Amino acid sequence: IGHQPGIKSRLTARENLHFFHPGDGARLPEALAQAGLAGFEDVPVARLSAGQQRRVALARLWLTRAALWVLDEPFTAIDVNGVARLTRRMAAHTAQGGMVILTTHQPLPG
């Protein structure tokens, strides 16, 4: 995930995840809920705040099966709860043998 969230602004949050992960339809609502976007699934991304757009991008990341996550400023525009959520997801990913490379100007939690 780069500085820009890399999502389609004309699509809804659900449509964005489906676009990038068409075979994971059953997992989409759970990924959005885990990103703190329950109730925003069918809202066009252009109407979401910068932090919510970032969380759509993170939900997309969580659906990937990539072993390596490369994150540029992943905590940008995310509230304290979102930072905690992302930190837990990164810890779980590395505990399962994954790798995370990130850049940040913010102190790492924990």
Secondary structure as UniProt FT lines:
FT   TURN            9..10
FT   HELIX           13..20
FT   TURN            22..23
FT   HELIX           25..27
FT   HELIX           28..34
FT   TURN            35..36
FT   TURN            38..39
FT   TURN            41..42
FT   HELIX           45..47
FT   HELIX           50..63
FT   STRAND          68..72
FT   TURN            74..77
FT   HELIX           80..95
FT   TURN            96..97
FT   STRAND          99..103
//
